[in-house]
Amino acid sequence: MGQCCGLLDLTWVDHCRESWPGPGRFRDPGCLGLRPKRELLGGPGSSASYHTNPNHPLGWWVPLPAATVALAPPQTVRSEKVLIRRSDAVIGVHINYVIEEDLIIDDLPEGAGRDNYLALLNNKGAVTRITFPDWVKYAGNKTFQWRGSIQIQTIYKRKANANGYSCYGRGTTQGDAVKGQVTLGFHEWCHRQFLVDYLEDHPLPLPVLKAGMTQDQFKEEMERFERAAHEYDRTVRRLNEQSVDEVGHTRSRYVQTQRCYTHTLPLR
């Protein structure tokens, strides 16, 4: 045990979690040395509500002010906004993004990425998904149309509780705990907000078309656009997961251990 705990490289630590003074999820038996040091010390990426204070007798951990109750998650209100609009002789684009009201169901409807989203829904009881409208290309007259709405929606299984604690990711970080923002509903709000911010900060790719293009030129440009559009889709989903799920008590850790983050009162 002493050798294992020695991985922390702290001379006064020679025992394990039963005497650890930090957050509740580190109080169960086990070896401190198996956890990343930055996590145990409350550093960047930590889910512990502690910060560094070199003037403190212990040198590096001092409790932050903690919220005593979990705040209710933000209410989802349907909203819609024009994202891009363009029209000329060869291209017609009118794309909105829509935040839909939350949906409570027993199963996911058919749609893009259903299998991946279904796994998440069954895993934590909720999922926020984004779906893009289809585009239409007309090879005959070499024109392009892309019209419709990008839909962003949080879906809860009927037994899920938006007011319950977040299992991993946002809702388990130091900053979230201090503010009392620890619910599953808040976690899903973070997903929605990230998607909206990404859409507004990163323009959708469009094909570069002009009158008089040859069929080969049109085909080549459409292939370039389709690669860019699919990459945009993959990127927004990947970054959304990294920003919301892979922070605090990460989803990766949850998948490995099958243990949700343990919130304590006052929240830490």
PyMOL commands that set and color helices and strands:
alter all, ss='L'
color gray80, all
select helices_A, chain A and resi 2-8+17-19+24-26+32-34+37-40+114-124+174-179+184-201+215-244+251-257
alter helices_A, ss='H'
color red, helices_A
select strands_A, chain A and resi 50-51+62-63+79-87+91-99+103-105+126-131+135-138+143-157
alter strands_A, ss='S'
color yellow, strands_A
deselect
rebuild
show_as cartoon
